[in-house]
Amino acid sequence: MLHIGSSCQYFLYTGDTDMRKGFDSLCGIISSLMELNALNGAVYIFINKKRTQVKLLLWEGDGLSLYHKRLESGTYERPLIKENEAACMIAPRQLHFILQGIALQKIQYRKRYKKIA
């Protein structure tokens, strides 16, 4: 089951993804283009060119899970990324905002205490 929590890492593939791709093809993108390991417990996020579909791939210890969502109207927003970067790490709340359709550029965070390690 998909859990969006702070204990996991989230990597967004910055290229456009053909949504016909399955487990093996997405793992190929992760290893060859993103240069990461699909079996490390992170969640990998893929968005199609039209930004109407999203796939999330994650390793759950005994197998891969794939979450696929297609919007009936509207689009998913991608966070701002550096050029020529195949993958970018995003925060769990950014993923939540993307899936809920909340505009990432208009969110303002208020100052909070953060303990420095």
Secondary structure, DSSP 4 states (H G I P E B T S, - for coil): -----TTS-EEEEEEE--TT--HHHHHHIIIIIS---TTSS-EEEEE-TTS-EEEEEEE-SSSEEEEEEE-SSS-PPPPP--TT-SEEEE-HHHHHHHHHT--GGG--PPP------
